[in-house]
Amino acid sequence: MSDLIFDVDHVSLRFGGVISLNDVSLHQNRGEILAVIGPNGAGKTSLFNSLTGVYQPQEGTITFYAKDAKAMSVIGKKAHRVAGAGVARTFQASRMFSALTTFENVKIGAESHHGIGAVGAMLKGPATRRDEKASDERTIDLLNFVGLRDKANTLSASLSYGDRRRLEIARGLATQPQVLLLDEPAAGTNPSEKLGLANLIRKVRDDMGVSILLIEHDMKLVMSLAERLYVLNFGSVIAEGSPAEIRSNPAVIEAYLGSSVEAMDEQA
Amino acid sequence: MKLRLLLARPEVKRLVSCLVGVALIELMTGPSGSSTSPTAGISGSYAERFSFFGLFQTVRCVTFLFVALVIFGLWTLWLTWGRRWRGALTSASVAGAVSPVDVGRGRTMLVGFARAIVKFRTMTRLRQVRMVFLLALLAFATVLPHIETDPFWQAAMVEQIEVFVLLALGLNVVVGFAGLLDLGFVAFYAIGAYTTAWVTGALPTAAPFGIHLNPFFAIPIAIAIVMVAGVVLGAPTLRLRGDYLAIVTLGFGEIITIFANNLYGITGGSEGTNQIPHFSIHLGPINYAWGLGPVPYYYLTLVFVVLFIVAFSLLEHSRVGRAWTAIREDEVAAESIGINPLKYKVMAFAIGAASAGFAGVMTAGQTFFVNPSSFVLPVSILILVLVIFGGMGSIAGVVLGAIVIQGVTLYLIHSAPGWYQSSDQLIYIGALLVVMMIFRPAGLLPSRRRKREIGMAEAGEGHMDELLTGDTP
């Protein structure tokens, strides 16, 4: 048995009569780049929201195995608790704090761990100053890592789409996560930005040891990045395997308009 | 058809709005009608004899027509010259110097002025310059009671200005920093005042443990109780958003007022109490009693105003302040990086309430009476107006907003010009707000963050006003 980070066991999520996830079981190994693909409306983002505590599935269990910590059941936990335990994410339509600069955006992530509350802030004692300094340094490091150092004082709303993705990744990494969930990181980016993002995602895993869970429509990107894939359709897992296995899986081809991999590329 | 085309011309539009605006002002400042001749107010407003700026006698409408034409002229001038002036200002701030194109005959002075403003703006960004400026302001505030010796103003500076500065500072934490619309803020002010009355033994109900404290020692107790009230109100209700929260807080404010009015045996009912002793301090060798005069109270309150300003601005630029900004901008994203929105919102409620509670102690201790009529809904609205007028989220802004609005109101009460009727007070404040919303929508001294947010919301970007949208990321 390999080292698990996420274990999703028979999860079902319904909104009234609409079934969003239907008996979904999947797992992610620690240090793995895992991708979830599927047509629009297949339940990919619902799965992400269930994994991060935003949605509460009615059935099944989701277990997050943090390193050196007790296994945590995600269902029933608030989103900020799940984030605090080491699950970071980005959003499909990037969600930044747009009136803040790039630096401030990342810094908010970096200091979410510090325990200084309102009283400490008002007194501004040595402990507060030390924490401030530490999170400043951490922020600078991360901006260097994602390549946004020269845009530190830019207003985040004026960043390009590709840079917004980088900013979201840096903000997520600032919370010192063990797994990073990326919801369509390449959406709205140009081909050169896509390449840069793929390299960055690989670097996050290789240099920081953070596992990656990825939703993506761009097949080229997914196939080059992911080590293993799950395919969702109508809320159910229809296939699982390596990129090569998925390409030749008849059920997957059926789901993607009943034709070849080229059709899958067009879907993107 | 021709008329419509004519009315569509921008200069005609300007002229018509000047005439309509001035006609309204004329009506407002004119005489009132009576039950026997209800139209006398209207006809009198336009036809009454009136001096033409002291030069000769004419009727009101002639003088006001002249005023309308002057406003129209200034407006037109502003549109042509003002644009050029603002252009000069922008190019001056961008290049650090004024481009030679702007320097022409007759414009040199204008450009010089623009340059001076840019220089001033750059200077105020320097920490040292700001410190000197703030210390100068503090020094001015310290000597103010010795410059202005009119007893009306001395009392007003404490009861109406300092107390409302405190209230505006507190509400600014809730509305400006955390982005929560609180329409019942006066409740915390009331709780502070009634707690003071309670622990000093002034209420019909017995003081705790039968000890009658003096208001000085009520300060920490009142602040603690008010903060607890903030948590008690906040914890269950802050799960609501936007309009829903506004309604709940509105209800809370009303509940407190109604309790104060109707719990006769506890609060003294609508008469309240006028038995609150004055502040005094007796600690070993230190013996001081605040008497009847307002000046000692002015200094005591000033100390606390400064303390609250320092504490709140440290808070704004700390982790907590940034977390508030994050929640205000995008709650879902904030949660995704481990920020607990409820915790920070409750914190904002409790911290904001603290300064309102202190304002309550000051009011009770200085005027030695409390009654429910000082804690009604219009006061909540007024505090909100001070915050919005000054600039949500900007500490300097809300302090200035409170001083300006309260100062103007008091001036009108104390030395009103002949045309002013005190019943029109809210109309003037409303007009002031409308004008401000057109020209400075982010407030007198806007906070940089808030100004950006408002700009982006107008451009359709950002999440600031997404109060009612669902949680779906």
Interface residues (C-beta under 8 A of the other chain):
Chain A: T45 N49 T52 V54 K78 A79 H80 R81 A83 G84 A88 R89 F91 Q92 R95 M96 F97 S98 A99 L100 E104 K107 I108 G109 E111 S112 H113 H114 I116 G117 A118 G120 A121 M122 L123 K124 T128 D131 E132 S135 L155 A157 R171 G172 A174 T175 D183
Chain B: A311 L314 L315 S318 R319 V320 G321 R322 A323 T325 A326 E329 D330 V332 A333 A334 E335 S336 I337 G338 I339 N340 P341 M347 I351 R449 R450 R452 E453 M456 E461 G462 H463 M464 D471 P473
